[in-house]
Amino acid sequence: MKQLRDFIIHLRLHYQFLILSGGYILAGLMVDNVNWTRYWLQFLNVHVLLFGGATAYNSWWDKDEGPIGGLKSPPKMRRWMWPASMVMQYVGLIWAFYVGWNYVIIYAISMLFFWLYSSPLSRWKGKPVLSLVAIGISTGTNSFFMGFLAAGGYPITWFEDVTALGVACLVLSLYPVSQIYQSEEDMKRGDHTFASRFGLQGVKWLFAILFPLGTVILSYSLVIARGSGGYIFGVVGLIAYVAILYQIWSLKGKEHEYPLVMRVKFMASLSFVLFMLTWIASSLLL
């Protein structure tokens, strides 16, 4: 039972729901007649079976002992957890057929990039630019695409492509922040992550550039799709940018800052998620 609990901890479901779900939830605002039952069932598929399974898969290869994204003290991985993480993803892939072939293809592409990111055969996590590509696609653009298709949206046009790019920018803007506090372990494994290669200043500048870019893109998309509410999102996003930038720019890279960093990531992502959920709820009620 303890090992099962440890495996569930490694799924980092709080991380999936509160940090990585924004793009998927946003997609519910981009479709006129949403199939809500399928949309929320696939939400569980994407964030538990795909993202959760991929996160446990990554934990198996990393074997971290120090702080990682969403976990300050990760429990030890056991041998059975590697195949279990794979089974979860394949079960999710089978479930994806319920939506359609285009959804299955995007789901499978996310699986592929997760594997490329973690597996020692490719280990994109240890390559700064390729790690951004893997995360930007698997949890950024594809998260939005899967939410869009699960909601009943079709086809994916240039407008959805631009919106997905905005989601990827927001996801990547805070992605390497937690790497600052695991650089020593990463270097021991030979992983040259974004944080270990470009340092604290590189992480700060990545946020300073990508967060406002993503906010502008999504504000534009929301104005086109939903009207004046998109301007509100833009104003809120600008305020959040200033507040988060202040916190990020004050970091020194000391381990005691880790709880603050995770609070910033959680609050930024949770605010985005709650904003979208509130918007969806109000549109259903009015």
SULQUI-V764852 format. One record per residue. RES is the residue in one letter. PSI is psi in whole degrees, -180 to 180 (* if undefined). D_CENTER is the distance of its C-alpha to the mean C-alpha in whole Angstrom. Layout:
RES | PSI | D_CENTER
RES | PSI | D_CENTER
//
This chain:
M | -36 | 29
K | -42 | 27
Q | -39 | 26
L | -42 | 24
R | -42 | 23
D | -40 | 22
F | -44 | 20
I | -38 | 18
I | -40 | 17
H | -16 | 15
L | -23 | 13
R | 54 | 12
L | -34 | 12
H | -36 | 12
Y | -43 | 8
Q | -44 | 7
F | -38 | 9
L | -22 | 9
I | -43 | 6
L | 3 | 3
S | -9 | 7
G | -44 | 8
G | -42 | 8
Y | -47 | 10
I | -39 | 12
L | -38 | 13
A | -27 | 14
G | -19 | 17
L | -8 | 18
M | 3 | 19
V | 133 | 21
D | -52 | 25
N | 91 | 26
V | 135 | 23
N | 89 | 23
W | -36 | 22
T | -50 | 23
R | -38 | 21
Y | -48 | 18
W | -32 | 17
L | -42 | 18
Q | -24 | 16
F | -45 | 13
L | -41 | 14
N | -51 | 15
V | -46 | 11
H | -19 | 9
V | -58 | 12
L | -45 | 14
L | -63 | 11
F | -42 | 8
G | -47 | 11
G | -42 | 13
A | -35 | 12
T | -42 | 11
A | -38 | 14
Y | -43 | 15
N | -39 | 14
S | -35 | 16
W | -45 | 19
W | -31 | 19
D | -44 | 18
K | 45 | 21
D | 147 | 20
E | -21 | 22
G | -174 | 21
P | 137 | 18
I | 173 | 14
G | 114 | 11
G | -9 | 12
L | 123 | 15
K | -38 | 18
S | 85 | 21
P | 134 | 19
P | 164 | 22
K | 138 | 23
M | 143 | 22
R | 160 | 25
R | -38 | 26
W | -15 | 25
M | -26 | 22
W | -55 | 21
P | -32 | 23
A | -41 | 21
S | -35 | 18
M | -42 | 19
V | -43 | 21
M | -46 | 18
Q | -39 | 16
Y | -36 | 20
V | -42 | 20
G | -39 | 17
L | -41 | 18
I | -43 | 22
W | -32 | 21
A | -24 | 19
F | -21 | 23
Y | -27 | 23
V | -45 | 21
G | 169 | 23
W | -40 | 23
N | -37 | 21
Y | -42 | 18
V | -42 | 19
I | -45 | 19
I | -40 | 15
Y | -46 | 14
A | -36 | 16
I | -41 | 15
S | -44 | 11
M | -46 | 13
L | -46 | 16
F | -32 | 13
F | -42 | 12
W | -45 | 15
L | -35 | 16
Y | -41 | 14
S | -37 | 15
S | 139 | 19
P | -16 | 22
L | -26 | 23
S | -48 | 21
R | 58 | 19
W | -22 | 16
K | -31 | 15
G | 10 | 18
K | 109 | 18
P | -51 | 17
V | -45 | 17
L | -32 | 16
S | -38 | 13
L | -39 | 12
V | -47 | 13
A | -47 | 11
I | -40 | 7
G | -37 | 8
I | -51 | 10
S | -43 | 8
T | -5 | 4
G | -86 | 6
T | -45 | 10
N | -28 | 10
S | -45 | 8
F | -46 | 10
F | -43 | 13
M | -40 | 13
G | -40 | 13
F | -47 | 16
L | -39 | 18
A | -32 | 18
A | -15 | 19
G | 7 | 22
G | 143 | 21
Y | 140 | 23
P | 176 | 23
I | 116 | 20
T | -176 | 22
W | -32 | 22
F | -45 | 21
E | -35 | 18
D | -44 | 17
V | -43 | 17
T | -43 | 15
A | -36 | 12
L | -40 | 13
G | -41 | 13
V | -45 | 9
A | -39 | 8
C | -44 | 11
L | -42 | 9
V | -46 | 6
L | -24 | 8
S | -34 | 11
L | -3 | 10
Y | -49 | 8
P | 3 | 12
V | -46 | 13
S | -19 | 13
Q | -23 | 15
I | -35 | 18
Y | 7 | 19
Q | 16 | 19
S | -38 | 20
E | -46 | 23
E | -40 | 22
D | -43 | 20
M | -35 | 24
K | -35 | 26
R | -7 | 24
G | 13 | 24
D | 117 | 21
H | 79 | 21
T | 173 | 17
F | -45 | 16
A | -40 | 17
S | -29 | 20
R | -45 | 21
F | -8 | 21
G | -176 | 22
L | -40 | 21
Q | -37 | 22
G | -41 | 20
V | -42 | 17
K | -45 | 18
W | -32 | 19
L | -44 | 16
F | -45 | 15
A | -30 | 18
I | -48 | 18
L | -36 | 14
F | -51 | 14
P | -34 | 17
L | -47 | 17
G | -39 | 14
T | -43 | 16
V | -44 | 19
I | -46 | 17
L | -33 | 16
S | -45 | 19
Y | -48 | 21
S | -42 | 19
L | -35 | 20
V | -44 | 23
I | -43 | 24
A | -34 | 23
R | 0 | 24
G | -144 | 26
S | -22 | 27
G | -27 | 24
G | -33 | 22
Y | -37 | 24
I | -43 | 23
F | -42 | 19
G | -42 | 20
V | -46 | 23
V | -41 | 20
G | -39 | 18
L | -42 | 21
I | -44 | 22
A | -39 | 18
Y | -47 | 18
V | -44 | 21
A | -44 | 21
I | -40 | 18
L | -38 | 19
Y | -45 | 22
Q | -45 | 21
I | -43 | 19
W | -20 | 22
S | -5 | 24
L | 144 | 22
K | -6 | 25
G | 15 | 23
K | 146 | 24
E | -31 | 23
H | -12 | 24
E | -12 | 22
Y | -48 | 19
P | -38 | 19
L | -44 | 19
V | -45 | 16
M | -35 | 14
R | -41 | 16
V | -46 | 15
K | -44 | 11
F | -46 | 12
M | -40 | 14
A | -49 | 12
S | -40 | 9
L | -38 | 12
S | -41 | 14
F | -47 | 12
V | -47 | 12
L | -36 | 15
F | -47 | 17
M | -41 | 15
L | -41 | 17
T | -41 | 20
W | -45 | 20
I | -46 | 20
A | -43 | 23
S | -36 | 25
S | -30 | 25
L | -33 | 26
L | -29 | 29
L | * | 30
//
